[in-house]
């Protein structure tokens, strides 16, 4: 039996040693295989920047700043113009408001003043028409004292000419 225990003890010890070795190799401290491959690859060289590249970028930036400065000046001038126009229009509106208030006051005053009945103009006299007889006819356009006639007849039109 001793041989059996020793074989069992050996198998058990081999299993423990194998488990310890696999546990140590896959522990938390070891990076995954992808990271190991990335770490093993050489890092790409940083891009080389030449003095000409720096000068070109600086010139481009200077041109952009000059363009923006000119645009800012143009917008400032436009704003000044619009402010002046707004001031002028405000003054005109104020003048129109005062003129409107004066006109409304005058209308109110005219409405408030009573008008004497004698001062009103007399009614216009009734219009007279001439019939085909040539006499003034106030009885209406279709009748005349001397005979019947129709206003606008062909004979009457020829007499008026």
C-alpha positions as CSV (number, residue, x, y, z in Angstrom):
1,X,0.0,0.0,0.0
2,X,2.8,2.2,0.5
3,X,3.5,2.2,-3.2
4,X,0.0,3.3,-3.9
5,X,0.2,6.2,-1.5
6,X,3.4,7.2,-2.9
7,X,1.9,7.2,-6.5
8,X,-1.1,9.0,-5.3
9,X,1.0,11.5,-3.4
10,X,3.1,12.0,-6.5
11,X,0.1,12.5,-8.8
12,X,-1.4,14.9,-6.3
13,X,1.9,16.9,-5.9
14,X,2.3,17.1,-9.7
15,X,-1.3,18.4,-10.0
16,X,-0.6,21.1,-7.3
17,X,2.6,22.2,-9.0
18,X,0.9,22.4,-12.4
19,X,-1.9,24.4,-11.0
20,X,0.6,26.8,-9.3
21,X,2.5,27.2,-12.5
22,X,-0.6,27.9,-14.6
23,X,-2.0,30.3,-12.0
24,X,1.3,32.3,-11.9
25,X,1.6,32.6,-15.7
26,X,-2.0,33.9,-16.2
27,X,-2.1,36.2,-13.1
28,X,-3.3,39.8,-13.0
29,X,0.1,41.3,-13.4
30,X,0.7,39.8,-16.8
31,X,-0.7,41.8,-19.8
32,X,-3.0,40.1,-22.3
33,X,-1.5,38.7,-25.5
34,X,-2.7,41.6,-27.6
35,X,-0.9,44.1,-25.4
36,X,2.2,42.0,-25.5
37,X,2.1,42.0,-29.3
38,X,1.6,45.8,-29.4
39,X,4.4,46.3,-26.9
40,X,6.7,44.2,-28.9
41,X,6.0,46.1,-32.1
42,X,8.3,49.2,-32.6
43,X,6.6,52.6,-32.0
44,X,6.1,54.7,-35.1
45,X,8.5,57.5,-35.5
46,X,7.0,60.9,-34.7
47,X,6.3,63.0,-37.8
48,X,9.2,65.3,-38.8
49,X,8.3,68.9,-38.8
50,X,10.6,71.1,-40.8
51,X,11.2,74.8,-40.5
52,X,9.4,75.4,-43.8
53,X,6.3,73.7,-42.5
54,X,6.3,76.0,-39.4
55,X,6.8,79.1,-41.6
56,X,4.0,78.1,-44.0
57,X,1.6,77.5,-41.1
58,X,2.5,80.8,-39.5
59,X,2.0,82.7,-42.9
60,X,-1.4,81.0,-43.3
61,X,-2.4,82.1,-39.7
62,X,-1.2,85.6,-40.4
63,X,-3.3,85.8,-43.6
64,X,-6.4,84.5,-41.7
65,X,-5.9,87.1,-38.9
66,X,-5.6,89.9,-41.5
67,X,-8.7,88.8,-43.2
68,X,-10.7,88.6,-40.0
69,X,-9.4,92.0,-38.9
70,X,-10.6,93.6,-42.2
71,X,-14.0,91.8,-41.8
72,X,-14.2,93.1,-38.2
73,X,-13.5,96.7,-39.4
74,X,-16.2,96.4,-42.1
75,X,-18.8,95.2,-39.6
76,X,-17.9,97.9,-37.2
77,X,-18.4,100.6,-39.9
78,X,-21.7,99.0,-40.9
79,X,-22.8,99.0,-37.2
80,X,-21.9,102.7,-36.9
81,X,-23.9,103.5,-40.0
82,X,-26.9,101.6,-38.7
83,X,-26.7,103.3,-35.3
84,X,-26.7,106.7,-37.0
85,X,-29.7,105.7,-39.2
86,X,-31.5,104.5,-36.2
87,X,-31.0,107.7,-34.4
88,X,-32.2,109.7,-37.4
89,X,-35.3,107.6,-37.8
90,X,-36.0,107.9,-34.1
91,X,-36.0,111.6,-34.4
92,X,-38.3,111.5,-37.4
93,X,-40.7,109.2,-35.5
94,X,-40.7,111.6,-32.6
95,X,-41.5,114.6,-34.9
96,X,-44.3,112.6,-36.6
97,X,-45.8,111.7,-33.2
98,X,-45.8,115.3,-32.0
99,X,-47.4,116.4,-35.3
100,X,-50.0,113.7,-35.0
101,X,-50.8,114.8,-31.5
102,X,-51.2,118.4,-32.6
103,X,-53.6,117.3,-35.5
104,X,-55.6,115.1,-33.1
105,X,-55.9,118.1,-30.7
106,X,-57.1,120.4,-33.4
107,X,-59.7,117.8,-34.5
108,X,-60.9,117.5,-30.9
109,X,-61.1,121.2,-30.6
110,X,-63.1,121.5,-33.8
111,X,-65.5,118.8,-32.6
112,X,-65.9,120.4,-29.2
113,X,-66.8,123.9,-30.7
114,X,-70.5,124.2,-31.4
115,X,-71.5,125.5,-34.8
116,X,-74.3,128.1,-34.8
117,X,-77.2,127.0,-37.1
118,X,-77.3,130.4,-38.9
119,X,-73.7,130.1,-40.1
120,X,-74.4,126.8,-41.9
121,X,-74.7,127.3,-45.7
122,X,-78.1,127.2,-47.2
123,X,-79.2,124.1,-49.1
124,X,-78.6,124.2,-52.8
125,X,-81.6,124.9,-55.0
126,X,-83.2,121.9,-56.8
127,X,-81.7,121.4,-60.2
128,X,-83.8,122.4,-63.1
129,X,-84.1,120.4,-66.3
130,X,-85.1,121.5,-69.7
131,X,-87.6,119.5,-71.5
132,X,-88.1,119.1,-75.3
133,X,-90.2,122.3,-75.2
134,X,-87.2,124.2,-74.0
135,X,-88.9,125.4,-70.8
136,X,-87.4,124.8,-67.3
137,X,-89.2,121.9,-65.8
138,X,-89.0,121.2,-62.1
139,X,-91.7,118.5,-62.1
140,X,-89.2,115.8,-63.0
141,X,-87.2,114.5,-65.9
142,X,-90.1,112.7,-67.6
143,X,-92.9,115.3,-67.4
144,X,-93.0,118.9,-68.5
145,X,-95.9,121.5,-68.2
146,X,-96.1,121.9,-71.9
147,X,-95.9,118.2,-72.9
148,X,-94.3,114.8,-72.2
149,X,-90.7,114.4,-72.9
150,X,-88.0,111.9,-71.9
151,X,-84.7,113.2,-70.7
152,X,-81.8,112.1,-72.8
153,X,-83.8,111.7,-76.0
154,X,-82.2,112.1,-79.4
155,X,-83.8,115.5,-80.1
156,X,-82.7,116.9,-76.7
157,X,-79.1,115.6,-77.4
158,X,-79.1,117.4,-80.7
159,X,-80.2,120.7,-79.1
160,X,-77.5,120.6,-76.5
161,X,-74.8,120.5,-79.2
